[in-house]
Amino acid sequence: MPSNTESIRPQSWQGIDDIVIIGGGLAGLFCALKLAPRPVTVLAAAPIGFGASSAWAQGGIAAAMSEGDTFDKHLADTVAAGAGTVDEKMARLMISEGPDRIRDLLAYGVPFDRDLEGQLLLSREAAHSERRIVRVKGDRAGKAIMEALIATVRRTPSIRVMQGYVVEELISEGRFVSGVIARPDAGQSKTRVAFPARAVVLCSGGVGHLYQVTTNPTEARGAGVGMAARIGAVIADPEFVQFHPTAIDIGRDPAPLATEALRGDGATLVNTAGHRFMTDLHPDAELAPRDVVARGVFAEVQAGRGAFLDCTKAVGAHFPELFPTVYASCMEAGIDPVTQPIPVAPAVHYHMGGVLVDADGRTSIDGLWAAGEVTSTGVHGANRLASNSLLEAVVFAARIAENIKGMMPEPRLYEWPKSAGESDDLVTLEDSPQLMKLRRLMSANAGVIRTGEGLKTLIREIVALEEERGRTRVRFANMATTAKLIATAAYLREESRGGHYRSDCPEPREAFRHRTFITLKDADRIAAELAG
Ligand SMILES: Cc1cc2nc3c(=O)[nH]c(=O)nc-3n(C[C@H](O)[C@H](O)[C@H](O)COP(=O)(O)OP(=O)(O)OC[C@H]3O[C@@H](n4cnc5c(N)ncnc54)[C@H](O)[C@@H]3O)c2cc1C
């Protein structure tokens, strides 16, 4: 039920089988399109196309579609990257449905790169044994995918998009979700609006902004995991956070990204002295798994030797044409990547953990489905294989649509009237002093390198911040809840695996070779024990 007594305006109930989707990134829009012609309302914190990691994706989507490639090879790479805890059944399902979802995206108008014969051009990324990444103009995949989907959504009369609606709470009756409460005007409005719904699909993206250095947009602040956990949903693997090794280190928040594809194309990592340090750490050097490269870069930065991505030889003069997004970010900061190495640092990039879902995207709460980065399907295990996340978003969003259709078999054709009053303004969500403190604490204690003592301190500090801010401040409560789940699961996992590295237990341990399943109740109990 709503957590405070402030006025809530009910959205006029149309008497239709409404489906509410939270989030206008790839997962949310793809699910809405797959549900057409059923009436769907998409609530998005920012205008669609903005405030979503999907639009920023540079590499592309992984799919086993080339002649030499097979589902088994893609699965083997996914399992190897996942460090022992991938749910193989779920991963196989995702991989085998990948090519069909790529064909769907082509049908929606995504201009994936093709060769002269018109075949899809597939490129290779770190830890992939085959060329299997479909891209658009080098590093423009996310932008091009989102542009095509947004245009299709705009042409689909059964989809209503409410922009600037920040969802704060899921309305629950027992273990059943019956709607959501959102705050319009990019979360600035004094009045909240209730949206009753037969089905709610959570597609609110990642957690990057719970940390100080991240590649994620401001809207990725873990609200979805927090909201779901606060009504009792089971959360899986929250401790597994992926740090991108090569965020461009020019003091920008969020930090721009130097795509993995650059290393795939032969760029090297060097320190100030010009030493190629990854060759000391892993046989695959720059193409080692992300966590290994992130720790390598982190160590150089921590030791004051600096870390740089040198693309001058491998990419050189082709940089502006092959990687226009990265080129623009560098040039804005006065670095010409054609002739100069790019300063880099690790940044929070992707959350492997999230709301536990099954193969149809159902959460542990009736009436609530989830897709995309907010979920934990188990396909990534402890570490995501590059370009598998967009794939996961489309595959499970489509499965959710099928599942919901099965439950509401009679589509009611409906055209939303042109909605008035939705905000097109791009307003950035603000960081409160408490959030800034939370972000600092998370980076210091739940970052690239963690310790049991640091995590204990972090959990106590989060509880103190919650008390200071008051549990009634819903938006902060959602963020603090997600942070607490990450910290608690990281504290309990006394080993190192995938994206989770504990310098006090640096090796994987057989006893921990399993996924984590945790509720907010569990996290609160552990926090109370640590306080006592
Ligand atoms: C820089 C960058 C590059 C990447 N490159 C790749 C790549 O090449 N390949 C790959 O597979 N993956 C890549 N990823 C990861 C991938 O982009 C994401 O995992 C994926 O796009 C997530 O899609 P999503 O729909 O779940 O979330 P998003 O695209 O982040 O969308 C989330 C949506 O929810 C909205 N939202 C959030 N909170 C609320 C709220 N409380 N109320 C209402 N709306 C809310 C947001 O505004 C947004 O509309 C990259 C990520 C980043 C940051």
The ligand as an ORCA input file, in Angstrom:
! r2SCAN-3c Opt
* xyz 0 1
  C      27.335      3.170    -21.902
  C      26.728      1.814    -21.975
  C      27.031      0.958    -23.034
  C      26.467     -0.314    -23.106
  N      26.732     -1.112    -24.183
  C      26.098     -2.304    -24.304
  C      26.260     -3.099    -25.468
  O      26.950     -2.725    -26.406
  N      25.612     -4.293    -25.527
  C      24.815     -4.750    -24.520
  O      24.242     -5.841    -24.627
  N      24.634     -4.002    -23.407
  C      25.241     -2.793    -23.286
  N      25.035     -2.033    -22.171
  C      24.064     -2.487    -21.182
  C      22.659     -2.294    -21.743
  O      22.604     -1.060    -22.434
  C      21.596     -2.300    -20.661
  O      21.746     -3.399    -19.823
  C      20.210     -2.360    -21.290
  O      20.074     -1.312    -22.219
  C      19.148     -2.248    -20.232
  O      17.917     -2.043    -20.866
  P      16.668     -1.764    -19.945
  O      15.516     -1.525    -20.860
  O      16.566     -2.822    -18.924
  O      17.048     -0.429    -19.143
  P      17.275      1.068    -19.677
  O      17.557      1.104    -21.105
  O      18.254      1.707    -18.754
  O      15.847      1.732    -19.467
  C      15.335      1.940    -18.180
  C      14.138      2.847    -18.293
  O      13.496      2.971    -17.021
  C      13.309      4.353    -16.696
  N      13.232      4.445    -15.246
  C      14.168      4.198    -14.311
  N      13.646      4.364    -13.085
  C      12.344      4.700    -13.262
  C      11.279      5.011    -12.380
  N      11.432      4.984    -11.059
  N      10.074      5.345    -12.905
  C       9.884      5.403    -14.263
  N      10.874      5.103    -15.144
  C      12.072      4.765    -14.632
  C      14.483      5.040    -17.371
  O      14.280      6.427    -17.508
  C      14.475      4.284    -18.699
  O      13.445      4.763    -19.530
  C      25.606     -0.762    -22.077
  C      25.313      0.083    -21.006
  C      25.860      1.359    -20.950
  C      25.514      2.255    -19.795
*
